[in-house]
Amino acid sequence: MSTDTEKHRELLGALRDAQDKGNGSFEKAVTAAFEHVFEHLGPLNDHVSPGGPDGGDRHLQPSESPTLR
């Protein structure tokens, strides 16, 4: 099993275990899960974003509306 799959199971388990405890552990588990999601999104965004890793917007095509970005 890949390390990332193990991490996903660990994060989901922490979310399940922390539900309804009222001690702040659920919020910590959610934060950890979102941090991991953003670890995945960063490289994906860099790969597909025409603006590049700095997050800049690409130039509009002649027929493209700026509200559709």
C-alpha positions in Angstrom: 0.0 0.0 0.0 1.4 3.4 -0.9 2.4 5.8 1.9 -0.2 8.3 0.6 -3.0 5.8 0.9 -1.9 5.1 4.4 -1.9 8.8 5.2 -5.5 9.1 3.7 -6.7 6.3 5.9 -5.0 7.8 9.0 -6.6 11.2 8.3 -10.1 9.7 7.8 -9.6 7.6 11.0 -8.7 10.6 13.0 -11.8 12.4 11.7 -14.0 9.5 12.7 -12.5 9.1 16.1 -12.7 12.8 16.9 -16.4 13.3 16.1 -18.6 14.4 18.9 -15.7 14.6 21.5 -16.0 18.4 22.0 -12.4 18.7 23.0 -11.0 20.3 19.8 -9.7 17.1 18.3 -12.1 17.2 15.4 -11.0 20.7 14.4 -7.4 19.5 14.6 -8.2 16.5 12.4 -10.0 18.7 9.9 -7.1 21.0 9.7 -4.7 18.1 9.2 -6.9 16.8 6.4 -7.1 20.1 4.6 -3.4 20.6 4.9 -2.9 17.3 3.2 -5.4 18.2 0.5 -3.5 21.5 -0.2 -0.3 19.5 -0.4 -1.9 17.6 -3.3 -3.5 20.7 -4.9 -0.3 22.7 -5.0 1.5 20.5 -7.5 -1.7 19.9 -9.5 -2.3 23.6 -9.8 1.3 24.2 -10.8 1.0 21.5 -13.5 -2.2 22.8 -15.1 -2.2 26.5 -14.4 -1.2 28.5 -17.5 -0.3 31.3 -15.1 2.4 29.2 -13.5 3.3 28.5 -9.9 3.2 32.1 -8.9 -0.6 32.0 -9.4 -0.7 34.7 -12.0 -3.7 34.8 -14.4 -3.1 33.8 -18.0 -4.0 36.3 -20.7 -7.5 36.1 -22.0 -8.3 34.7 -25.4 -9.9 37.2 -27.8 -13.4 35.7 -27.3 -13.1 35.0 -23.6 -15.0 36.9 -20.9 -13.0 37.8 -17.7 -16.0 36.8 -15.6 -15.6 33.2 -16.6 -12.2 32.7 -15.0 
